[in-house]
């Protein structure tokens, strides 16, 4: 039976007047931004996948705090 590593990543979201919204991970060096709040979760997921490119089988819980 294969085991999966579980990683919990918490993002703090802030409104930025210059670029819409920013999201920064509290425990990892991950940062992203989006023009609107509806697009931000997609950008967060993309940033997490870019940060962990070799962990395709790793389950992650992503919290986005507004």
Backbone bond lengths (Angstrom), bond angles and torsions (degrees), N, CA, C in turn:
res aa  C-N    CA-C-N  psi(-1)  N-CA   C-N-CA  omega(-1)  CA-C   N-CA-C  phi
1 X - - - 1.437 - - 1.524 109.04 -
2 X 1.320 116.89 129.29 1.457 122.13 -177.81 1.522 110.62 -85.60
3 X 1.332 116.29 135.16 1.466 121.19 178.85 1.523 109.37 -99.43
4 X 1.316 116.02 145.68 1.451 122.06 178.26 1.523 109.24 -112.90
5 X 1.315 115.24 136.45 1.456 119.86 175.28 1.530 108.43 -76.67
6 X 1.309 116.19 140.26 1.455 120.76 179.23 1.517 108.06 -112.12
7 X 1.300 115.89 125.92 1.451 121.11 178.55 1.515 108.21 -123.89
8 X 1.307 116.14 130.09 1.459 121.18 176.20 1.516 108.11 -104.25
9 X 1.316 116.50 126.64 1.453 121.63 -179.64 1.528 108.11 -124.24
10 X 1.315 115.81 125.98 1.459 121.77 -179.65 1.525 108.63 -107.97
11 X 1.330 116.26 128.58 1.462 122.22 178.13 1.522 109.79 -110.98
12 X 1.318 115.61 135.95 1.456 121.83 172.99 1.529 107.28 -99.56
13 X 1.327 116.32 126.07 1.465 122.25 -177.57 1.521 109.24 -105.68
14 X 1.326 114.84 135.00 1.461 120.48 176.91 1.521 110.11 -133.15
15 X 1.320 115.52 146.74 1.453 121.43 175.28 1.523 107.82 -78.85
16 X 1.333 116.97 126.96 1.457 122.23 179.02 1.524 107.98 -117.60
17 X 1.325 118.59 116.31 1.463 120.52 -176.61 1.527 114.11 -60.51
18 X 1.331 117.13 -23.18 1.465 120.34 -178.40 1.524 113.80 -83.91
19 X 1.350 117.33 -30.11 1.470 117.83 -173.44 1.524 113.54 -137.36
20 X 1.303 120.50 13.65 1.461 121.08 178.93 1.517 111.76 98.14
21 X 1.334 116.19 -99.43 1.467 121.81 -178.00 1.518 110.06 -133.57
22 X 1.339 115.86 144.07 1.457 121.45 174.58 1.528 108.29 -119.15
23 X 1.325 115.63 150.91 1.460 121.92 176.81 1.521 107.70 -134.57
24 X 1.326 116.26 127.39 1.456 121.51 179.53 1.525 108.48 -126.29
25 X 1.325 115.99 133.58 1.464 121.31 178.35 1.524 108.83 -75.17
26 X 1.315 115.53 140.21 1.463 119.97 -178.02 1.524 113.05 -81.50
27 X 1.340 118.10 -23.83 1.466 120.52 -175.32 1.529 113.90 -118.99
28 X 1.312 117.66 -3.17 1.466 122.58 179.67 1.521 108.36 -131.33
29 X 1.318 116.83 165.00 1.468 121.48 176.51 1.520 109.48 -89.33
30 X 1.321 116.23 67.52 1.460 121.83 -178.25 1.525 108.13 -125.71
31 X 1.323 116.08 130.90 1.454 122.99 -179.79 1.519 108.35 -141.55
32 X 1.329 117.02 141.31 1.459 120.81 174.70 1.510 108.92 -151.60
33 X 1.324 115.42 170.45 1.456 120.67 178.59 1.520 109.56 -147.21
34 X 1.338 115.29 161.03 1.462 121.46 178.58 1.518 108.85 -150.15
35 X 1.316 115.22 155.76 1.461 120.43 179.90 1.525 112.30 -70.92
36 X 1.350 116.18 -30.77 1.463 119.44 -178.34 1.522 109.95 -140.98
37 X 1.315 115.77 163.14 1.472 121.99 -175.01 1.529 111.39 -69.23
38 X 1.314 118.12 -27.15 1.465 121.32 179.62 1.530 111.99 -68.84
39 X 1.315 117.68 -31.63 1.467 122.81 -178.97 1.524 112.36 -85.26
40 X 1.313 117.24 -20.35 1.464 121.20 -172.96 1.530 114.50 -58.62
41 X 1.341 121.29 -44.12 1.473 119.05 179.00 1.536 113.29 -58.65
42 X 1.314 117.09 -37.44 1.471 120.71 177.06 1.526 110.80 -64.13
43 X 1.335 116.87 -40.94 1.457 121.28 179.33 1.530 111.12 -68.09
44 X 1.336 116.79 -37.07 1.467 120.95 177.20 1.528 110.06 -63.52
45 X 1.322 117.11 -46.33 1.466 120.83 179.07 1.524 110.80 -60.71
46 X 1.313 117.52 -43.20 1.461 121.43 178.34 1.526 110.90 -62.53
47 X 1.326 117.60 -41.68 1.467 121.17 179.20 1.525 111.61 -64.26
48 X 1.332 117.11 -39.59 1.464 121.13 178.25 1.530 110.26 -65.59
49 X 1.315 117.17 -43.43 1.463 120.33 179.05 1.525 111.31 -64.54
50 X 1.322 117.81 -36.09 1.469 120.78 176.73 1.528 111.56 -69.36
51 X 1.315 117.15 -34.66 1.462 121.60 -179.43 1.529 111.92 -72.04
52 X 1.331 116.73 -31.33 1.462 122.30 179.88 1.529 109.45 -120.43
53 X 1.335 119.27 64.96 1.476 120.80 -173.46 1.530 114.55 -67.50
54 X 1.313 118.50 -26.59 1.462 120.96 -176.14 1.513 113.44 -97.05
55 X 1.312 118.07 6.12 1.455 121.38 -176.94 1.527 110.33 -110.63
56 X 1.327 115.68 57.56 1.458 121.58 -177.53 1.525 112.18 -63.15
57 X 1.311 117.63 -30.10 1.461 121.43 -176.83 1.521 113.16 -96.42
58 X 1.293 117.37 6.73 1.453 121.93 -177.20 1.525 110.06 -84.45
59 X 1.315 116.59 125.45 1.460 120.34 175.53 1.516 108.62 -81.65
60 X 1.320 116.46 136.55 1.452 120.89 -179.58 1.516 109.77 -130.74
61 X 1.310 116.06 142.18 1.452 122.53 170.82 1.511 105.72 -107.27
62 X 1.322 116.45 124.82 1.460 121.09 -177.09 1.525 107.71 -116.19
63 X 1.320 115.78 120.09 1.465 122.41 176.90 1.510 107.87 -103.71
64 X 1.322 116.39 131.26 1.456 121.22 177.09 1.521 107.26 -117.02
65 X 1.328 116.63 111.36 1.458 122.45 -178.01 1.512 110.52 -96.27
66 X 1.306 116.64 119.25 1.466 121.16 179.77 1.503 110.65 -94.20
